[in-house]
Amino acid sequence: MTKRLAILGSTGSIGRQTLDVVDQSEGRLEVGTVAAGTNWQGVLEQVRRYRPRLVAMMDSVAAEKLADALQKEDIHIPVCTGEDGLVKAACHPEVDTVVTAVSGAIGLGPTMQAIEAGKHIALANKETLVAAGALVMAAARNKGISILPVDSEHSAIFQCLQGQDRRHARLILTASGGPFRDKSVEELYHVTADDALRHPNWRMGPKITIDSATLMNKGLEVIEARWLFDTDFDDIEVLVHPQSIIHSMVEFTDSSVIAQLGLPDMRLPIQYALSYPDRWTTNWPRLNLTKMSSLTFQAPDLQRFPCLKLAIRAGRAGGTLPAVMNAANEIAVHAFLDRKIGFMDIPKIVEDAMEAHEWMREPDLLTIRRADEWARTFAEMRVNHGREVSDCSPF
C-alpha cells in the first residue's frame, strides 16, 4: 500500500532527505503536500518533480512569488500561507502520514490538527512534544494514531524496544557533544556562530546545529523521550559519544543493554518511521566495524553546557515551563545566529525566562501558547535591551 505524505519543512535538511527516501521507495511513498517557510524556489523545484496536491508557505511574500511562478508554468496547484496553510497541508484528505520537520514550536499547531484529522505522524519536530507532550500523546491515544520518531536517537530507542518488555527499561541517549565538547568555559565565551555551525558529524539546519553545540538539543530529546516512551526522567540518561555510531541504547532489568548502530545518516531513521514495521533495502553506505578504531563515552559536563540541565529541570517541572524554556531558547539561538549575543548568553536568557515565568501545572493548549508568546517577548527584550520583563504575564 502506498503512503501519501505531507512534508512540513520540505526545503529543510530533514525535508530534503525525506524526499530522497521517497525517491528510493520504489513507489511505496508518494508526496501529497509540501510546506516550507521562505524558500519558494526550492518548493517550486519540488512541485515540478512531485506534483503535490497542495503547497503552503509560511511567508506570505514567498507564497505570492510561488503562486506567480506556478501560474507562469501553467501548474494549477493551490498555494496556502501562514500557519493555516501548514494545517491545510497536514490535514489534506489525500494525505495519510505527516512528516513534521519544521523547526521550532510552530510545528505544534499543525501536528495537533493532523492528529485530530486522523493522520499518522512521523515526528522530526521535537519541540512539539517538549511544549505540549501530555496533550499531544493523549490526543494520539484518543484518535488511535501512531507517532513514530524521526530523530536518530529516538528511532534507535524505538528499534531497541521492539519485542521487549518496556517496564523499567532505562533509556540511554547518546550525544556527539557538538563542535565544542573539548573547549573550556572560558573558550566558550568567545566562540562564534560560524564556529558553532561546523558540526563534526551531522549536517543539519542552523537552529538544531546550535542546539547541538549548547547540548540543548539533547535536553529537548530527553523531554521528547519521556513522552514518546512513557518513561520517568530518572530512567533517562545522556552520554556523550563523539563518534555518533551508537545512536542510543536501552538497558533492561536483567542488565542487558541493546544498542542501535549505524553511520550518521538521517535517511535511515526517516525511512524506518515511514516503513515501520517493515525494513526496506537500501543502497546507502554500510557501517564497517573493522574501520572503527574506538567507541568512547563520557558523562556530559553540565557546568560547561548548562542548557542540558535547564531543559531537564523544565521537563521535570512540566506544566508550562518546558514551553517557556523552549521558546526562550529559540529566540536566544536566533539572536546568536544574528550575532546579537554571545554563545554563553543563550543559557542565561533561557534561565532568566524560566525564573521569571509564572508556572502553571496542567495547562491547556491555549495556555501553553500564551506561555510560549510570553517567553518570546521576554527573551526578545533581554536580547534587545538586556533588561528583565516584570509586567508581561500571559495569564
N, C-alpha and C positions, 0 to 999 in steps of 0.2 A: 504494500500500500504506500502510495506517495504522500509524503508530508509536505504541506504548503506552509511556508514560513513568513512571518512578519519579522523583519530585521530592523530593530530600533537602534540607530547608531551605525548605519550601514557603511559609512565612509571612514569610520574609526578603525583601529587596529583589529579589534575582535570582529567587527562587521565585515571587514575585507577578508579575514581568514575564514569566517563563516561562509562567505561566497566561494572561497577556494574549496571548502568541504562540499558545498553544493555542486561545484564543477566536477568533483571526483566521485559523486554519489551514484553515478550510473542511473540517473532518473528517479532515485528514491527520495530526493529532496527537490522542491521547487520554490521559487521566490514568489510570494503572494503580494507583499507590500514592503516598501523600504522607507526609512525615515532617517533624517540627518539634521545637523544644526545649521551650518552656513555654507557648506561645500556643495553648491548646486552643480558645479561642473562634474564633480565626482558622481553625484546622483544621476546626472544626465548620461554619463557613460554606462551606469548600471541599468538605467531604463532601456537604453539601446540594446543591451545584451540580454536582459532578463525579462523585459516587458511585464513588470508588475502591474497589478490591478489598480494600485493607488500609491502615491508618494506623498510624503509630508516633510516639510522643512520647518524647524523651529523659528528661524529668522524670516520675517515677512518679506524683506527685500530679496533675500535669496529665493524665496518661493516665487516671487514675481519674475525674477530672471529665469528661473527654471521653466515656469509656465510659458514665457515668451519663446524660449529656446525649443520647447516641445511643439509649440504651435507652428514655428517655422519649419520644423521637420515633419509636420503633419502626423504627430504622435498624439493620440487622444487618450490621455490618462489623467484622472483628477489629481490636482495638486492642492494639498491642505497645508495649513500653517499653525504654528504655536503648539501648546500642549494639547489642545483639542485635536490638532492634526495627528499628534502621536497616538492619542487614544483611538482615533479613527483607523489608523494603520494597524494598531494592535488588535482591534475588535472587528476587523473586516470579516464578513461572513465566509469568505473563501479561505481564511487562514485557520489553521488548527494548532500551530505552535508558534509562540512568540519568543524570539531571541532578544532579551533585554540587554543591550550592550551600550546604552547611553551612559555617559559619565555623570555621576552625582545624583542628588536626591530628586532630580527631575524625573527619574525613572519610576518613582513610587506610584504616581497617579495612573499612568498608562498600564503599569503592571497590575494594579488593583482592579482597574476596569477590565483588563483582559481576563483576569481570574473570574470576575463576575459574569463575563461572557462565555465562560467555559473553555477558555484556551489553556493549553498546557504551556508551561514556562520553562525555557532554558535560560537560567539566570546568570548573567555576567555582571550585573549591576548590584554590587554588594551593599550599596547604600540603601537599597530598598528594604532589606532585612535589618540593617543597622537602625534605621529610623523607626520602623514600624513592624518589627519581626512578629510580635504576638498577633497583630491584626492580619498580617499577610498570611501567616500559616493557618490561622483559624479560618480565613476565607477560603483557602485552598482545600482544607479538610471539608468544609461545608459543601463545596462545589464538586468534590471528588476529583480534583485535577492534580497533576504532578508538578512539582517544582524541582527540576534537576539542575545540579550545579555545573557551571562552565568554568569557574576558577579552577586552576590546575590543582590547588591544594584540596579543595572540597571535592572535586572529582576523584582525586586519589583516595580520600576517605570513603567516599561513596562506593568506589570499587572494592576497597578492602573490606567493607562491611557486608558485601553480597554473600548471602547464605550463612551469616554469622549471628550469634546472639548479641544484640546491641546493648543489653543491660550491663551497666557498669564498665563498658568499654572506655578506655582512655584515648582521647584523640591527640595526636602529636602533629602539629602544623609546622612545616619547615619554611624557613625564610632564607633567601640568598644573603641577606644583610645589606644589600644595596651597594652603591659605589663608595660609601663612607664607613664601611664596617671596621676599618682599621685606623680611623682618624681619632684623635683626641678631642675632648670637649673644646679646647682652645682652638684647634684647627677648624672645627665645625662652625665657629662664629665667622669664619672668613670664606667658606665655600660659596660658589656662585650657582646660579640656576643652570648655566651651561655644564658645570661640574656635575650637578645632581641629575641631569638628563642623560648622562653617559652610564647607563646601567650595564653592569658587566655581563649579564646572562640573557636578559629578556629585551625584546623590542616592543614597547607599549606606548600608549598615549602619554602626553606630558603630565596630566594630573596624577595618574596612577604611578608614574615613574617617580615623581616627587614623593608620593606617599610611601613608595618602597624605600626611598632614601631616608625618610624620617622613621620608618617602621610603623607609621600609622596604618599602612595597608594591612599589616599583619594584625594590628588591633581590630580593624574592621572585620577581618576574616575570622577572628576569634568570636566576635559577636554573631557573625553570619553562621558559623559552625554551631553555636549554641542553639539557634533556631532551626537550621536545616536538619540537625540530627537529634534534637530534643535532649541536649546534654548540659549538665551543670558546668559552670565555669571552672570549678575545682577539678574537673576531668578533662580540661583542655590545656595543653602545654605548647609552648613555642620553642623551637630550636633553630639556631642559625646554622644553615647548611650551605656553604658558599658554592658548592658545585652544581646545585639545582638539578640533581639527578633523582634523588628520592623526593617525591613531590609531597608526600605526607605519609603518616603511619598510624596504625591503631594497635594499642596494647589491650589484650583481652584478660579476663580474670585469671586464666591459668598461667599468665606471664608471657604467653606467646605474643610476638609483635609481627604484624603483617604490614608490608610496605608496598607502595606502587612506585615503580621506577620508569624513567623514560627521559629522552632528550628534552631540553626546554623548548617545546613546540606546542603552542596553544591549539593547533588544529586537532590534536588528539582529544583533549577534554571537550572541545566543541563537538567533535564528531560523536563522542560517546554519549553526550547529553541528547543528541538527535537520533542516534541509532539504538539506544537502550531499549530492550535488554540484549540486543544483538551487537556483535562486533563486526565491522566491515573491513575487508582487506584494503590496505593502502600501499603506496609505493614510496612512502616517506622514509627519510634516513632512520636507520636502526641503531639502537644502543649497543655498543661494543664494549663489554665489561673488561676485556683484556687491555683496553686503552685507558682505563680508569686507574690513575696512579693511587688515588686515595679518596675516600669519602669521609669528611670530617664534620663534627657537630660541636656547638658550644651554646651556652645559655646567652640570651640577649642581654645587653648592658642597658638597663633602664635609666641609668644616670646620663648616658650619652644620648639615648633615644627615648625621651620621656613620653613621646606620643603613644607608644605602645601601652605604657602604664595608664595614661589618661583614658585611652579607649576601653581598656579592660575595666577601669573604675566606672566609666559611664555604663558599660554593659551590665555590670553587677547591680548598679543602682536601678537601671531600667527606667520605665516611665518616659518622660520627655527628655531625659538627659542625653541618651545616645543621639537623638536628632539634633540637639544643640551642639554637642561635640562635633558631629559630622558637618553641620552647616558652617560652624566657625572654622573648621579645618579647610573646607572648600574655599572660603573667602581668603584665608591666610595663604593657602597654596597658590592661588591665582595672583595674589599680591606679590609673593616671592617670585613667581614666573615673570611678573611685570617689573621686577627689580625695585619694588617699593619697600620691601622689608628684607631682613636677613633670614638665613636658614633657621637659626635658633629662636627667631621671633615667632615661628609657626606654633610650637608647643605653648609658648607664653600666651598667645592670643587665645588658643583653644582652652587653656586652663582658666584664664580670666573669664571667658564666657561661661564656662561650667560653674565657676564660683559665684557669678552674678545672677545666674538663672534661678527663677522661682520654680522649683521642681514640682511636677505632678506625677503621681504614682501610676494611674490607669487611664491614660489619655485616649480619646477617640481620634479619628483621623484628622478632623478639623483642628483639634488642639495640637497635634503633632505638627501640622503645617504652620500654625501660629508660632510654635516654639522655634521651628526652623527659620521663619521670617525674622523673629526677634534676634536670633543668634547671628543671622547675616547682617542685620543692621548694627548690632553690637560690634561685630568683627570689622565691618567696614569703617566704623567710626574710630576704632582702635588703629586701623591701618592708616587712615587719613589724618587723624588728629591726635592719636596717642592718648585718648582720654577714656575714662570709664563711661558706661551708659547706665545711669541710675534711674531714669524716669521713662523707660521704654519697656514696660511689661506687656506681654502678649495677651494677658488674661484680664 
